[in-house]
């Protein structure tokens, strides 16, 4: 299974989650290309997918927000560190897998019990890599020292070659005159 992750969720956890769904469906995940993206609607907490019949390529769009009931009784979408609806994602993935097998909507059986609450995995956001601050002054100083040594070597070599050729010119001037 090859996963191209364009979403904010951790790729390794998604891979484990998808393998679990494939296992529950009784299908080998080999040669499947799965593209994972964020939903088109950033304020929605839904999951959608796209797959063609008899294809090994599918796309899953995962939610980025979690719907939470506010104190005023209205629901709001808030950013979440953990994927809010893994059961819905599992159902959408199973639906798209059925398309890749060759089922059309009228032939599909609704798969409600793909994952039970006790075996639902937790999927976290990707970890951001923190690059250490670079010391540009030190880097430039080291580079300048390196270039100075390089040009000193070239100067020494040029001086030696100049002396060598000056000797040869002197030799031939004595011999020729």
N, C-alpha and C positions, 0 to 999 in steps of 0.2 A: 504494500500500500504506500503510495506516495502522496504526501500531504503538502499542499502549497498554502501556507497560512498567511492570509492578509488581514486577519482579525487581531484583536487585542488579547486573545486567550492563548495560554501556554500550549505550544505544539506537542510536547511530549505527553501532557495530560489528555489532549484531544486524541492523540493516536491511541492511547490506552482505552479511552472511552469508545472510540470508533471500533476498535478490535472487539470490545465487549459486545457491542451491538451486532457486529458481523457474526460473532460466535452464537449469540441468542437466535439469530436468523438462520444459522446453519450454513453460512456461506463463507468461502475462503476470501480473505481480503487481498490476495495477491493480484497484481496487475491493475488494481483500482487507482485512479488518479482523482484525488479529492481536493477541491479548492474550497477553502474556508474563508469567508468574508464577513464583515459586519453587515447588519441589515441596512437596507437602503433608507430606512426611516429611523434616524437616530433617537427619536422620542418613543419608539415602540418597543415592546418587550416580546416580540414574536420571532418565530423561526421559520424560514422558508427554504426551499431547495429547488434544484433543477437537474434533471437527468434525461437522457434519451433512451429509447428502447434499444436493448441489446448493445449497450455501450458500457464501457468500463470507466467513464468519466462522469463525475457528478459535482455539483456545487451546492454548498450549504451556507446559508446566511444566518449568522448567529446574532442574538440580541446583545446590545452593549449596555442596556439599561435594565433596571429592575422596577417593576410597578409596586409601589408602596402606598398604603392607605394613610392619608394625612389625618391630623387631629380634627380637621373640619369636615371629614366624611368623604372628601374627594380623593381619588387616587392620583398619584404623581409618579413619574419615572425619575429614578435617581441612579447615578453611576454606581456600579457594583464591583467589588473586588473578586467576587465568586460568581460563576455563571448561575443566573437565577432559575432557569427552567430546564434542567438536563433531561427530564422525562419527555418534554415536548421536542427537544433536539433529537433524542433517540427515536421518537416516533417519526419525525421528518426524515431522518437518515434512513430508517427502515423503509419508509415509503419510496425514497429515491432508489434504494437498493433494489426494490421490487421492480421499478421501471427498468433498471439495467439488466435484470433477468429476462424481462420481456412482458411483464404484466402491464395491462392498461388499467385505468381507474375502475372500470366495471368488473374487472377480474380480481381485484385486490380484496383481501380480507383485512378489516381494520385491526391493527395490532395494538391493543390497549396495554397488554401486560409484558411489554418488552423488558422494562426494568422496574423492579419493585423498589420502594423507598429505602430498603435496607442495603441494596447493592448499587445505589446511585453514587457515582464518583463525584468528587469535588474538583471543579476546574477553575484555576486561578488566572489572573491576568499575567501577561508576560512580565518577566523581571527586566527592568531597565539596567543596562550596563552603565556604570558610572566610570567615566574615563578620568584618570588623575590629571590634575592641572599640569600643563607642560611649562617648563622653565625655558622660555625662548631665549633669554639672555645667555644662559649657560650653553644651550644648543648652538647658538650662533658663535659663541666664543670658541667652542670645541671645533666647529667647522672652520673658523678663521685660522686656528692653530694648525689644523690639518693642511689647509691650503698653503700656509706659510712654509711648512716643512716640504710640501710638494714642490713649491717654486724654488726653495733653497737647493733641493736636490737637482732640479733642472738647471739652475745657475751654476752649480759645481760641475755638473756634467758638461755644460756648454763651455766653461772655462778650460776644462781638461781637453776637450775636443779642439778648442781654439789653439791651445799650446801645441797639441799634436800636429795640427795642420800647419802651424807657423814653423815648426821644426822641419817638416817636409818641404815647405816652400824654400826655406833657408838652404837645405841640402841640395835641392835642384838648382838653386841660384848659383851656389858654389861650383857645382858640377858643370853646369852649362856655360859659365863664363870664364 
